């Protein structure tokens, strides 16, 4: 079963295409981290650190949990250097990058969809159950963003009610993969549909400002920002 699922992941994209897509996702995640660092008035080192953490944090967490060590981020120089390239770009061109933020958000949504699927399958390939695999698929997609916000001394975006849905699209994509694995129907097409579903849900959430509901009959005294 595990061998068959590994072949399915390889059939979805050739190794070179998979590597290229990974680098694209890493690059756009790093851009978001570097931009937050600029807004926080971090120095160049801080910008680079936030870019690296945002881009690689989720994947490193997944690989450590499943025992795929050393993590890919430390064995592939491209994974490590790509966030530095993004940080360098933001350092010198951040006013221009800010102006294309909507475009960056689209690529970020694409990375979210890709990583929630690939993270789920990789976790399952390493022997985890379906629920745990889906959870690690979610962690792969959003983990870097959580670490970014924590280091920047902010409440993580996926925990804030006033942010458009981010984790939910990743949960949907990872769950679709887990269901396909459960019934042994995970195919390249099914994987693509799961990634596309997460991607489209994230775009719709940004377009229509979809947000998760808060506690019913809430009596919080915390000031809303």
Secondary structure in CASP SS format (residue, H / E / C, confidence):
PFRMAT SS
TARGET T0000
AUTHOR 0000-0000-0000
METHOD secondary structure of the structure
MODEL  1
X C 1.00
X H 1.00
X H 1.00
X H 1.00
X H 1.00
X H 1.00
X H 1.00
X H 1.00
X H 1.00
X H 1.00
X H 1.00
X H 1.00
X C 1.00
X C 1.00
X H 1.00
X H 1.00
X H 1.00
X H 1.00
X H 1.00
X H 1.00
X H 1.00
X H 1.00
X H 1.00
X H 1.00
X H 1.00
X H 1.00
X H 1.00
X H 1.00
X H 1.00
X H 1.00
X H 1.00
X H 1.00
X H 1.00
X H 1.00
X H 1.00
X H 1.00
X H 1.00
X H 1.00
X H 1.00
X C 1.00
X C 1.00
X C 1.00
X C 1.00
X H 1.00
X H 1.00
X H 1.00
X H 1.00
X H 1.00
X H 1.00
X H 1.00
X H 1.00
X H 1.00
X H 1.00
X H 1.00
X H 1.00
X H 1.00
X H 1.00
X H 1.00
X H 1.00
X H 1.00
X H 1.00
X H 1.00
X H 1.00
X H 1.00
X H 1.00
X H 1.00
X C 1.00
X C 1.00
X C 1.00
X C 1.00
X C 1.00
X H 1.00
X H 1.00
X H 1.00
X H 1.00
X C 1.00
X H 1.00
X H 1.00
X H 1.00
X H 1.00
X H 1.00
X H 1.00
X H 1.00
X H 1.00
X H 1.00
X H 1.00
X H 1.00
X H 1.00
X H 1.00
X H 1.00
X H 1.00
X H 1.00
X H 1.00
X H 1.00
X H 1.00
X H 1.00
X H 1.00
X H 1.00
X H 1.00
X C 1.00
X H 1.00
X H 1.00
X H 1.00
X H 1.00
X H 1.00
X H 1.00
X H 1.00
X H 1.00
X H 1.00
X H 1.00
X H 1.00
X H 1.00
X H 1.00
X H 1.00
X H 1.00
X H 1.00
X H 1.00
X H 1.00
X H 1.00
X H 1.00
X H 1.00
X H 1.00
X H 1.00
X H 1.00
X H 1.00
X C 1.00
X C 1.00
X C 1.00
X C 1.00
X H 1.00
X H 1.00
X H 1.00
X H 1.00
X H 1.00
X H 1.00
X H 1.00
X H 1.00
X H 1.00
X H 1.00
X H 1.00
X H 1.00
X H 1.00
X H 1.00
X H 1.00
X H 1.00
X H 1.00
X H 1.00
X H 1.00
X H 1.00
X H 1.00
X H 1.00
X C 1.00
X C 1.00
X C 1.00
X C 1.00
X C 1.00
X H 1.00
X H 1.00
X H 1.00
X C 1.00
X C 1.00
X C 1.00
X C 1.00
X C 1.00
X C 1.00
X C 1.00
X H 1.00
X H 1.00
X H 1.00
X H 1.00
X H 1.00
X H 1.00
X H 1.00
X H 1.00
X H 1.00
X H 1.00
X H 1.00
X H 1.00
X H 1.00
X H 1.00
X H 1.00
X H 1.00
X C 1.00
X C 1.00
X C 1.00
X C 1.00
X C 1.00
X H 1.00
X H 1.00
X H 1.00
X H 1.00
X H 1.00
X H 1.00
X H 1.00
X H 1.00
X H 1.00
X H 1.00
X H 1.00
X H 1.00
X H 1.00
X H 1.00
X H 1.00
X H 1.00
X H 1.00
X H 1.00
X H 1.00
X H 1.00
X H 1.00
X C 1.00
X C 1.00
X C 1.00
X C 1.00
X C 1.00
X C 1.00
X C 1.00
X C 1.00
X C 1.00
X C 1.00
X C 1.00
X C 1.00
X C 1.00
X C 1.00
X C 1.00
X C 1.00
X C 1.00
END
